[in-house]
Amino acid sequence: MSYKIVTMGEIMLRLSTPGYSRFIQSQSFDLNYGGGEANVAVALANYGFESYFVSKLPIHEIGQSAVNSLRKFGVRTDFIVRGGERLGIYFLETGASQRASKVIYDRAHSSVTDLSPEELDWDSVFSEAKWFHWTGITPALGKKLQETLVAACKAAKKVGATISADLNYRAKLWTTREAQSVMVPLMEYVDVCIANEEDAEKSLGLKAGSSKVESAELDEGAYGELAMRLKERFHFDAVAITLRESYSASHNGWSGLLHDDKNCRSPYRSRRYDIQIIDRVGGGDAFASGLIYGLLRKENTKDALEFAVAASCLKQTIPGDFNLVALDEVDKLAKGSGSGRVER
């Protein structure tokens, strides 16, 4: 059975410096499209779901190119409203070793910030929908989009769809005070919460003990306690936390933790991966889409978490925002085949 999944947010034009070159060196940029919820929509379409992306894009060739980038991978674009001023842009300089990656946003007044609840037929958007996913980036883009997100959550609840939220705090978009004033009330609609240590603290005001991700020091017990506190305070069905150990921009440890009422009544930590990173942008979205797939398709929630972590591990070896992996590749890695040997 192919479930209908709905995501809503902004898709942006991504301009990346070639290879690992710096902004001030580059004479050209590599062009891709991406954005939190759009990345999730592409992965879920790739996994075989009926995946819909809700947004607003300008009526010109660049807006159409963004639409085409989604259609290319099987995402349904029926509920993308056309209009507004422009497509948001972000510039990416990919870091290496001890030099961190850098992102510069040029997204003010993008079309999606003008998306109002009245522009969509919510009964049609969520007709027979099984799941609705959004990220904390979307409400950070302005008051009107916050109102639209609330309308979407209410419509999803009306049909009984599961709602997941990836907290995704972005300091360049709003302050912690602004984030918490908006995000905390939105949690009443959320069934599955996805976070990392910064997201939980900045968006919801809950800190993960003494962990220091920059020095690759993770206190697993503190993350487990954080998951339990989040679940208890906001009455989530499940809480998933990504655990990143940053040895350098090129070398990370990667795992996840899940707490729910089914198979993970005590916080369960996944297998840990040692990643040589090609492109970490979209890694969290790959985790979110993998978790959604796993919770809908896997036999138990532990297997769902292992699938999500394996999927996001593979994404970080792929240039661009989208996670272009096949189900069997993820399953093979989740079951322990991570040698990277050539397949003949």
C-alpha positions as CSV (number, residue, x, y, z in Angstrom):
1,M,0.0,0.0,0.0
2,S,1.3,3.4,-1.0
3,Y,0.6,6.0,1.7
4,K,0.0,9.7,1.0
5,I,2.6,11.9,2.8
6,V,2.4,15.7,2.8
7,T,5.2,18.1,3.6
8,M,5.1,21.9,3.6
9,G,7.9,24.5,3.5
10,E,10.4,26.3,1.2
11,I,12.4,25.0,-1.6
12,M,15.4,27.1,-2.4
13,L,18.0,27.6,-5.2
14,R,21.4,26.3,-3.8
15,L,24.6,27.7,-5.3
16,S,27.7,25.8,-4.1
17,T,31.3,26.5,-4.6
18,P,32.9,23.7,-6.8
19,G,34.6,21.0,-4.7
20,Y,36.0,22.5,-1.5
21,S,36.9,26.0,-2.9
22,R,36.1,29.1,-1.0
23,F,33.6,31.8,-1.9
24,I,36.4,34.3,-2.7
25,Q,38.1,31.7,-5.0
26,S,35.1,30.6,-7.1
27,Q,34.4,31.8,-10.6
28,S,31.3,29.7,-10.9
29,F,28.7,27.8,-8.7
30,D,27.2,24.4,-8.9
31,L,23.4,24.6,-9.0
32,N,21.0,22.5,-7.0
33,Y,17.6,22.9,-5.4
34,G,16.7,21.9,-1.8
35,G,15.1,22.8,1.5
36,G,14.1,20.9,4.6
37,E,10.6,19.6,3.8
38,A,11.4,19.4,0.0
39,N,14.3,17.1,0.8
40,V,12.0,14.9,2.9
41,A,9.4,14.8,0.1
42,V,12.0,13.7,-2.5
43,A,13.3,10.9,-0.3
44,L,9.8,9.6,0.5
45,A,8.8,9.6,-3.1
46,N,12.0,7.6,-3.8
47,Y,10.9,5.1,-1.1
48,G,7.7,4.6,-3.0
49,F,5.2,6.8,-1.1
50,E,2.7,9.2,-2.7
51,S,4.6,12.3,-1.7
52,Y,3.2,15.8,-1.9
53,F,5.0,19.1,-1.3
54,V,3.1,22.2,-0.4
55,S,4.7,25.6,-1.0
56,K,4.5,28.8,-3.0
57,L,6.9,29.6,-5.9
58,P,7.2,32.6,-8.4
59,I,5.7,32.5,-11.8
60,H,8.9,32.5,-13.9
61,E,11.4,30.0,-15.3
62,I,13.4,29.7,-12.1
63,G,10.3,29.0,-10.1
64,Q,9.4,26.4,-12.7
65,S,12.9,24.9,-12.5
66,A,12.4,24.3,-8.8
67,V,9.0,22.6,-9.5
68,N,10.7,20.5,-12.1
69,S,13.4,19.4,-9.7
70,L,10.8,17.9,-7.5
71,R,8.8,16.3,-10.3
72,K,12.0,14.7,-11.6
73,F,12.0,12.5,-8.5
74,G,8.3,11.7,-8.4
75,V,7.1,14.4,-5.9
76,R,3.5,15.5,-6.5
77,T,3.4,19.3,-6.9
78,D,-0.4,19.7,-7.1
79,F,-0.5,22.0,-4.1
80,I,2.3,24.4,-5.0
81,V,0.8,27.8,-5.3
82,R,2.3,30.1,-7.9
83,G,3.0,33.8,-7.3
84,G,5.0,36.1,-5.1
85,E,8.3,37.9,-5.7
86,R,11.2,35.5,-5.9
87,L,12.8,32.1,-5.1
88,G,15.0,32.0,-2.0
89,I,18.7,31.4,-2.5
90,Y,21.4,30.0,-0.3
91,F,25.1,29.9,-1.0
92,L,27.2,27.0,0.3
93,E,31.0,26.8,0.8
94,T,31.8,23.2,1.7
95,G,34.3,22.9,4.5
96,A,37.1,20.3,4.9
97,S,39.1,19.0,7.8
98,Q,39.2,21.8,10.5
99,R,37.6,24.4,8.2
100,A,33.9,24.6,8.7
101,S,31.3,24.8,6.0
102,K,29.6,28.2,5.5
103,V,26.1,29.1,4.4
104,I,24.9,32.6,3.3
105,Y,21.2,33.1,2.9
106,D,19.5,35.4,0.4
107,R,15.8,34.5,1.0
108,A,14.1,37.7,2.2
109,H,10.7,38.2,0.6
110,S,10.7,34.8,-1.0
111,S,7.3,33.7,-2.4
112,V,6.7,31.1,0.3
113,T,6.7,33.8,3.0
114,D,3.6,35.2,1.4
115,L,1.7,31.9,1.5
116,S,-1.6,32.4,3.3
117,P,-4.1,29.8,4.6
118,E,-6.8,30.9,2.2
119,E,-4.7,30.0,-0.9
120,L,-5.1,26.3,-0.3
121,D,-8.0,23.9,-0.2
122,W,-7.0,22.0,3.0
123,D,-9.6,19.3,2.5
124,S,-8.0,18.4,-0.8
125,V,-4.4,18.7,0.5
126,F,-5.0,16.2,3.3
127,S,-7.6,14.0,1.7
128,E,-6.5,10.4,2.6
129,A,-3.2,11.7,4.0
130,K,-1.4,9.3,6.3
131,W,1.4,11.7,7.5
132,F,2.3,15.4,7.6
133,H,5.8,16.6,8.1
134,W,7.2,20.1,8.8
135,T,10.4,21.7,10.2
136,G,11.1,24.6,12.4
137,I,12.5,26.5,9.5
138,T,9.0,27.1,8.1
139,P,7.5,29.1,11.0
140,A,10.8,31.0,11.3
141,L,10.0,32.6,7.9
142,G,7.3,34.9,9.2
143,K,3.9,35.5,10.8
144,K,1.9,34.6,7.7
145,L,3.6,31.3,7.2
146,Q,3.1,30.5,10.9
147,E,-0.7,31.0,10.4
148,T,-0.6,28.7,7.4
149,L,1.3,26.1,9.3
150,V,-1.3,26.1,12.1
151,A,-4.0,25.7,9.4
152,A,-2.2,22.8,7.9
153,C,-1.7,21.1,11.3
154,K,-5.4,21.4,12.1
155,A,-6.4,20.0,8.7
156,A,-4.0,17.1,9.2
157,K,-5.4,16.3,12.7
158,K,-8.9,16.4,11.2
159,V,-8.2,13.4,9.0
160,G,-6.1,11.6,11.7
161,A,-2.8,12.0,10.0
162,T,0.4,11.6,12.1
163,I,2.3,14.8,12.4
164,S,6.1,15.0,12.7
165,A,8.2,18.0,13.3
166,D,12.0,18.4,12.9
167,L,12.8,21.3,15.2
168,N,15.6,22.6,13.0
169,Y,16.6,25.8,14.8
170,R,18.3,28.4,12.6
171,A,20.0,31.3,14.4
172,K,20.1,33.3,11.2
173,L,16.3,33.3,11.0
174,W,15.2,34.1,14.6
175,T,16.2,34.4,18.2
176,T,15.7,31.7,20.8
177,R,13.0,33.9,22.4
178,E,11.1,34.2,19.1
179,A,11.6,30.5,18.4
180,Q,10.2,29.3,21.7
181,S,7.2,31.7,21.6
182,V,6.1,30.1,18.4
183,M,7.4,26.5,18.6
184,V,6.2,25.6,22.1
185,P,2.5,26.2,21.2
186,L,2.9,24.3,17.9
187,M,4.0,21.2,19.8
188,E,0.4,20.5,20.8
189,Y,-0.1,19.2,17.2
190,V,3.0,17.1,17.0
191,D,3.1,13.3,17.4
192,V,6.7,12.6,16.4
193,C,9.4,15.1,17.4
194,I,12.8,15.0,15.8
195,A,15.7,17.1,17.2
196,N,19.3,17.4,18.0
197,E,20.8,18.9,21.2
198,E,20.8,22.5,19.9
199,D,17.2,22.3,18.5
200,A,15.8,21.1,21.8
201,E,17.5,23.9,23.8
202,K,17.0,26.8,21.4
203,S,13.4,25.9,20.2
204,L,11.9,24.3,23.3
205,G,14.2,25.4,26.2
206,L,15.4,21.9,27.2
207,K,19.1,21.2,27.4
208,A,20.9,17.9,26.8
209,G,23.1,17.7,29.9
210,S,26.8,18.1,29.5
211,S,27.3,17.0,25.9
212,K,29.7,19.0,23.7
213,V,29.2,18.1,20.1
214,E,32.0,20.4,18.9
215,S,34.5,18.3,20.8
216,A,32.9,15.0,19.9
217,E,31.9,14.4,23.6
218,L,28.4,12.9,23.8
219,D,26.7,12.0,27.1
220,E,24.4,9.3,26.0
221,G,22.6,9.3,29.3
222,A,21.9,13.0,29.0
223,Y,20.4,12.5,25.6
224,G,18.2,9.7,26.9
225,E,17.0,11.9,29.7
226,L,16.3,14.7,27.2
227,A,14.2,12.4,25.1
228,M,12.2,11.3,28.1
229,R,11.7,14.9,29.3
230,L,10.6,16.0,25.8
231,K,8.1,13.1,25.6
232,E,6.7,13.7,29.1
233,R,6.4,17.5,28.7
234,F,4.8,17.6,25.3
235,H,3.1,14.2,25.2
236,F,4.7,13.1,22.0
237,D,4.2,9.5,20.8
238,A,7.9,9.3,19.9
239,V,11.0,11.4,20.2
240,A,14.0,10.9,17.9
241,I,17.4,12.6,18.5
242,T,20.3,12.7,16.1
243,L,23.7,12.3,17.7
244,R,26.6,13.9,15.8
245,E,30.2,13.7,17.0
246,S,32.2,16.4,15.1
247,Y,35.8,15.4,14.9
248,S,36.2,17.8,12.0
249,A,34.2,19.1,9.0
250,S,35.1,16.0,7.1
251,H,34.9,13.4,9.8
252,N,31.9,12.8,12.0
253,G,30.4,10.1,14.2
254,W,26.7,9.6,13.5
255,S,23.9,7.8,15.4
256,G,20.4,8.3,16.7
257,L,18.3,7.8,19.7
258,L,14.6,6.9,19.9
259,H,12.1,6.9,22.8
260,D,8.5,5.8,22.3
261,D,5.7,3.8,23.8
262,K,6.2,0.7,21.7
263,N,9.6,-1.0,21.4
264,C,11.7,1.8,22.9
265,R,10.1,2.5,26.3
266,S,13.6,3.2,27.4
267,P,15.7,5.4,25.1
268,Y,17.3,3.2,22.4
269,R,20.5,4.2,20.7
270,S,21.2,3.0,17.2
271,R,24.4,1.6,15.6
272,R,27.1,4.3,15.3
273,Y,28.6,5.2,11.9
274,D,32.0,6.8,11.3
275,I,31.4,9.1,8.3
276,Q,33.9,10.7,5.9
277,I,31.6,13.5,4.8
278,I,31.1,14.6,1.2
279,D,28.0,16.9,1.9
280,R,26.3,17.0,5.3
281,V,23.5,19.4,4.1
282,G,20.3,17.5,4.1
283,G,21.6,14.8,6.5
284,G,18.9,15.6,9.1
285,D,16.2,15.6,6.5
286,A,17.4,12.2,5.3
287,F,17.1,11.0,8.9
288,A,13.5,12.4,9.2
289,S,12.4,10.8,5.9
290,G,14.0,7.5,6.9
291,L,12.3,7.6,10.3
292,I,8.9,8.3,8.6
293,Y,9.5,5.4,6.2
294,G,10.6,3.2,9.0
295,L,7.7,4.0,11.4
296,L,5.3,3.2,8.5
297,R,7.0,0.1,7.1
298,K,9.3,-1.6,9.5
299,E,8.2,-4.3,12.0
300,N,9.3,-2.3,15.1
301,T,10.5,1.1,16.0
302,K,14.1,0.0,16.7
303,D,14.3,-1.1,13.1
304,A,12.8,2.2,12.1
305,L,15.5,4.1,13.9
306,E,18.3,1.9,12.3
307,F,16.8,2.6,8.9
308,A,16.7,6.3,9.5
309,V,20.3,6.5,10.7
310,A,21.6,4.4,7.9
311,A,19.7,6.5,5.3
312,S,21.1,9.7,6.7
313,C,24.6,8.2,6.9
314,L,24.4,7.5,3.1
315,K,23.1,11.0,2.3
316,Q,26.2,12.6,3.8
317,T,28.2,10.9,1.0
318,I,26.1,12.4,-1.8
319,P,26.5,16.0,-3.1
320,G,23.3,18.1,-3.1
321,D,20.4,18.4,-0.7
322,F,18.4,15.3,-1.9
323,N,19.0,11.8,-0.5
324,L,19.2,9.8,-3.8
325,V,19.5,6.3,-2.4
326,A,17.5,3.1,-3.0
327,L,15.7,1.2,-0.3
328,D,17.9,-1.9,-0.7
329,E,21.0,0.3,-0.2
330,V,19.7,1.6,3.1
331,D,18.5,-1.8,4.2
332,K,21.9,-3.4,3.4
333,L,23.8,-0.8,5.4
334,A,21.3,-1.0,8.3
335,K,21.9,-4.7,8.5
336,G,25.7,-4.3,8.7
337,S,27.1,-4.0,5.2
338,G,29.2,-0.9,5.4
339,S,32.5,-1.8,3.8
340,G,32.0,0.4,0.7
341,R,33.4,-2.3,-1.6
342,V,32.6,-2.1,-5.3
343,E,29.4,-4.0,-6.2
344,R,29.9,-6.0,-9.4
